[in-house]
Structure formats: C-alpha cells, structure tokens
Amino acid sequence: MSADTIDTQTVDAAGSASRLPSPTSRTSYSAIELYAPNRAPCRIDLSDNTNLWGVPPNALAGLHAAATASVTRYPALYAGALKRALAAYAGVGEQHVVTGCGSDDVLDSAMRAFAEPGERVACPTPSFAMIPIFARMNGLVPVEVPLRPDFGLDADAMLQTDARVIYVCSPNNPTGTLLERAAVERVIERAPGVVIVDEAYAEFVGGGMDGDAGFLREAAGLPNVLVVRTMSKAFGLAGLRIGYATGSAAVVAEVEKSRGPYKVNALAEQAAVAALTTDRAWVADRVRDALASRERLAGALRALGLTPLPSAANFLLVPVPDAEAIGRAMRERGVAVRPFVGLPHVGDALRISVGPWEMLEECIAALREALDTGTRH
Ligand SMILES: *Cc1c(COP(=O)(O)O)cnc(C)c1O
C-alpha cells in the first residue's frame, strides 16, 4: 500500500486492506479549501497588516523569561491572567472576556456556539475572507451581503437574511472602511441572534488607541453582541496567536465552552500580559507612526494616478488593473502585497500594509515599475 492510498484504506487483523468510505466524505467539507494566500517569504512583506515596526519590547522580555521557565506543565485552562489584563485594557469585568488562539479561533468558536449546523451566517462582502470558511467548517451556510457602493454596511440587507449569526467588521478588511456606528447599532437592535463585531484594527481608528472607538466596552452590557479583537495587528504579536472578545457574561461563557481549554499557550500568555500592562505607550507610538505612514503612502499612490480607498486601519486598498499580475511583478522586485480579484464595487485591487517609510518607498518603486511594465504590453 502506498503512502498515497493509506488514508482511504484500512488494514484488518489478517493484514488485508479493505475499502472504507472515504474519511474525507463529510459532504460539507469537500467544498472547503485550505486558506492559502501566497505566503512565500519576500524581502519586504506588506501583505498581512501586522506591526512592521517589530515586537513590543517588554513583551519580548516576557517571552524570553517564560521560555526559561518550565513548559512541562499545561498553561492555565482559560488564560486567567491574560483575561484580567485584557479586562483592564477594555474597561470591563473579567467575566466579560474570552481569549483564544488568535481571534480566528474566537470567531470559529463563536459560530459553533451560536448556530446549529444548517443555520445561516451573514457577512458583508467584500470583508474578511475567513468568515465563509469558518461558517462552512462548522456546518453553517454563509450568506454574503454586498456592502453599499460607498462601502458602508447595508443594515437592512444584513437583517433580511434572518441569519442566526451576523458578522460585521469595522474597520473593514480589506476596504479599510470604518462602519457607521448607527448602521451597526441598527443591526444589533434588530438581529434575531448574535452579532459579531470584528474590531481587529480598532487601535488605528481616529488618532489611534482611542479607547472609546468601537463596541469593546459596550458589548459587556448588550445581550447579543460579541466584539472580537486581536493582538496580531497593532500589538505586534501575530506569531503568538492571541485573540479575544468581549460580551455579556452569558455570551462569553458560551464561546469559552465552544473554544475549549488550553488554547492560549504559556509563552503567549506571558508575553501578552507584559504587552498589555507595560508596552501600551510603545504600541501607541507605533500606531501614530502607522497613521503617518498611511497618509504619506496614500499621497504617493495618488501621485501615481491611483485612488486608494479612505482607510481607518493600517493598510490601504488601491484599485489597479489586473491585481494578480501586478502583485506578481512586485514580488519579483522583492515586495509582497495582497492582490484581490474582482471585489464587489472595487474590481481588482492591492491591499498594502503600512510600515516604516523606507519599506513603503520600496513598495512604491516596485508598484511604479510593475504598472509601467503592465501598460507597455
Ligand atoms: C487579521 C485579522 C483577524 C485574525 O487575527 P488573528 O488574531 O491573528 O487570528 C481577524 N479579523 C480580521 C478582520 C483580520 O484582519
């Protein structure tokens, strides 16, 4: 039996192989593909909206300290120390916080917690590409609802889906749009089930680190809202996989059940607590750097004759003809950005993460060359 066939056959006690139904035969899974954007290493990687200024210094020290301690024992069941630090950051009680292995884990767990297989999950389009995937992974039916042509949330169209779980993202990835508060409130007030508000980029809203931006604190007092955030973006800890959410004690308890124990590892927890308690000024400075870089990049793109969408996050979405070809040409010049093809209301576009200006200068040079090459054909 070759390695290729081993997972569709079994060997009985007498040593003979017999056909079983394929172990991949769960029908709802056959349509799910691995999440696989081009992650090949690149000299300058502006493709994933992480903190390109680096790791917060005290978080790094916390990581080193934790690494020298014993890892023979399990971490805390539900990351109690991290919850307390996040509760202080969010201005809520710790019974209103749930953590996870990245906010991806929190989003996935929330879908499982709030919808039975076969029920609908509504999400805007264009928005976070993982949501329809997580829905299918949990036996749910994703319903994609176009954003309005101005990239605002179409609250009534979202509500008309009658979905058990409604997902919205603000600032929205990949458009960068900050959703109108009133539209999100309307969805929250009328939704038949839970509303997930993904605020992965909240730290970049307004002048940056604006504690009152979004629904983080408010969610604790609302019966049907889960506000999901991450330490992967502004906080510079994507590799450690730390996500969290706030909500009523009842909502959070359901997500925690669904998530299960031991999801935040001991090293990640220690580094995250250090970042939240002693690195906030550093993070705030990097957020201000990102906002300055973003405005400068927007100006440079406009000077190339392009029209980036207004952004409230640490990235810009810029429509271009044939994004895949341009993305490839930029990669050949050592700069990775994220191409999108045929987005509703946008068409092809590149999503460019902002970082230190020297990186963005190289990006602009690579983009200019890629555009020139493209138009010469
Ligand atoms: C990056 C991102 C996430 C995932 O963050 P992790 O915490 O690293 O899993 C979630 N939602 C949106 C909108 C994102 O852009």
The ligand as an SDF file (V2000), in Angstrom:
LIG
                    3D

 15 15  0  0  0  0  0  0  0  0999 V2000
   -6.0400   39.6330   10.8800 C   0  0  0  0  0  0  0  0  0  0  0  0
   -7.4960   39.5530   11.1350 C   0  0  0  0  0  0  0  0  0  0  0  0
   -8.0290   38.6370   12.0510 C   0  0  0  0  0  0  0  0  0  0  0  0
   -7.2310   37.4770   12.5920 C   0  0  0  0  0  0  0  0  0  0  0  0
   -6.4280   37.7770   13.5810 O   0  0  0  0  0  0  0  0  0  0  0  0
   -5.7160   36.6490   14.4580 P   0  0  0  0  0  0  0  0  0  0  0  0
   -5.9610   37.1410   15.8370 O   0  0  0  0  0  0  0  0  0  0  0  0
   -4.2860   36.7110   14.0600 O   0  0  0  0  0  0  0  0  0  0  0  0
   -6.3460   35.3270   14.2040 O   0  0  0  0  0  0  0  0  0  0  0  0
   -9.3720   38.6690   12.3230 C   0  0  0  0  0  0  0  0  0  0  0  0
  -10.1890   39.5360   11.7020 N   0  0  0  0  0  0  0  0  0  0  0  0
   -9.7230   40.4090   10.8070 C   0  0  0  0  0  0  0  0  0  0  0  0
  -10.6570   41.3270   10.1430 C   0  0  0  0  0  0  0  0  0  0  0  0
   -8.3740   40.4410   10.4880 C   0  0  0  0  0  0  0  0  0  0  0  0
   -7.9330   41.2620    9.5360 O   0  0  0  0  0  0  0  0  0  0  0  0
  1  2  1  0
  2  3  1  0
  2 14  2  0
  3  4  1  0
  3 10  2  0
  4  5  1  0
  5  6  1  0
  6  7  2  0
  6  8  1  0
  6  9  1  0
 10 11  1  0
 11 12  2  0
 12 13  1  0
 12 14  1  0
 14 15  1  0
M  END
$$$$
